[in-house]
Amino acid sequence: MQKDTNMSIRSLTRLCLAASLFAFIAAVGLFAESATPLPTRRPLVQVNLKANEIYYLDAFKSDIDRLESGVNAVSTQKLKLTSKDKLDILLAQIDMMLFRQYCDREGIKVSESDINNQISQYKASLGAGATDAMLETSLRRNGVFYDTRTYIKQELLFSNYLRAKKADDVKAISQPTAADVLKAYDDMKFNLRRPTSYRFTMLFARTQGMSDVDKQKATDTMRAMASKLKTDPSLFDDYLAKGAIDPKAVGYQTMIGVYIAKTPDSKKQYPGLYDTIFQLKEGEVSDLIQDDTGCSIVRVNLYLPEKQLALDDTIEGLTTTRASQTNPMATVLQLVASELQNNKYATLQKSTKDELNTKLRKEGSITVSLATLSEVLDSTEVDAVKALKASGYSIVLQ
């Protein structure tokens, strides 16, 4: 028993010595490492309404790069943000930080599930099979420089703010009068003339972004389908169902209720599709159509002649952005009422944001490092920042 105890003491002593030695080596290593100072993040702006929050120089540069690269990925004309553009982004970031802290202070919250649901809805609006990357590209194209989750959280927070603080105004917007609708209809009549159009169904295999091997495989599959359809057009329904039910398994997707108008814009945007469809009659199936995005086969469903639409007509075939995002079986009356509500809501959003931003810029403390700022903005924009105090900002310049 005594022998066992002595062995335990010796083992414990060795462990203590080993731990001490390890600590000594670690300390020496840390000392040696600290001889070369690690790079530190450099604050660009500090905002304090509820708590001190820092916006670092490297984060600002990343936001600029994210926006430029996102837009340049989908544009033939390369974007290079000017110093004025960068100042606008910086001021928008300051407003965002102030608003986020205000929401924390007021108990206005957004859950992760809310954000996830909104992301799903945005992706669904881009079409079947839309990815996170496609959503991000869409946001960059529209000038959003935040990452996707930050942007969506900010939008949801503002919606919750409106419901909490402007409930009566929101309610009034949701109940337009008949006089308002009739006036809006009269104002919108120019955009309520439907051009000559076709409604069609498309079997579409996206090849954009694929490897050469996968692209060829998808093209061969669609070409084989087109060959069979040329012999037996009735097979189109079989392919339609498969692409609608399990697009991943068959390698293409079915798009039902698509419209194309006989306009110069449509011809310019979809030359292959345009030239093919307007050669077909109702019920006919096309040969294979190829462009930069992928391969498609279409069947024309319905010819729609040019017409000035009345309030009780459906909006089927209208090419305005709002109409294209609305159920084509909705009436013009429903579209006009919705457009009226959207316009009033946008006006309420803008006035509320302007009012709230003005208030928070005075309440919060904003500290700007001029030396750091001079590295990313020209002297004209730096001078504009210096003048912000006169514009109502509670700002400290360092």
Steps between C-alpha positions, in 0.01 A plus 500: 500500500787736594676409177191587298469834679866587430452411134192723485692790657788451254254489207328814622835677537599406144164633372550828685853536363378421149220756532745761625737426213212523248390832649859630480534393135163659417602821673831510312314434176250775575782739585682412179177546302428836661839624384330540157180697561186345352305721258213681669166589344469871444174670601342718232179596681368438851128529569348508847127523565452205733851352493828581326518336158802526269504495120852407397693608192539144373122440535430816299740389225335156496156658458630708208662194338184293552284755322743558212569132438130411528397756240797429273414129496176574310595814306709550188592850618735475796395701804754696702343689788589866527602671822149650517347152465719375783395790724133418435567139601678612818212729599251221431706271724493758780121528471471121505712471816297770674171337404614154609600634841171690523310175439705329772412780738130495412467121503421472127628159393524262206549126543734282297200306370349828373822570309511146359137522386562833327809361323288209375237741368758713322655192340158373392437834326812440290358175363524129567847380595626846605811476721645719775761620249226604256322693776821678596565590137148644475556712811835633373339588168254713698776679691482307830851480648419318826519124518163336434403421860595846628297668227192284558520541877514876454195497271301283741595718796370804315174323412455408866578860597227627267246257643594599855532878457290585193212255530229754411686616188552141383131422557392802294715382208335157504155655442511720183183681395320445168592856398868426565483182292326671205754783499788248515343302213480815288867580580607144412306461175810544285654193667178302480511448125591138439732442202452207266625205706522125529457288810716188493644214704875446506720199571825661607845358585734763642860451380641833610784445747530126426819321405543421130424133567178568692397764249537252214308235692208736564500616138499142369206414728296796377592434137379140532171624648458750217557223245232278656255792523550575134370150425232494770403844648256331740801390709532859619255435785718212625810719503303787655387284793848358563663845501234633735505209746871413522722748311822380664449144387425586134747788467256772392212700646150574375389865489125541450315821416794693352430803280691674225387823338550600139712802586852621412608449863395133497675443167819656634491317834394155375593489129497121458179452695330794326586388147384146572174567685356752257542246221277250683125460524299411810573144611821462297830385655833658413832344411795538740578865590847582634646816651760600759280392791403153381278286277123517469203352318169685500136433421279796417178503703315818414519795261407834664421792266591859582235662722437796731395325820193599701466468877326162473752347256767264626859624483615199299770609256589832661875556501546759776722389787216503752265309270763238423533430873123467551264210435413538127138414581470802728279780371617845401298630795702282737828607338413870522394472865820310580715754313329783686569331834862428408563860395345637819694251709825599327423866572432416866824302519706785360347770719530280808862412427591863441327604822657220705849545354491872581398420859760227556786698346444757773450251784792272423870571529695457174880506510695511171874449451595758237844350440348160420220660300754681282630163381172409331334833415616803301548835671161628374315217677716532812401867514135392461541277807647790694189703416256234627473666841330796336255254340381369835744215567634462857851440369849503647797526262831351603 
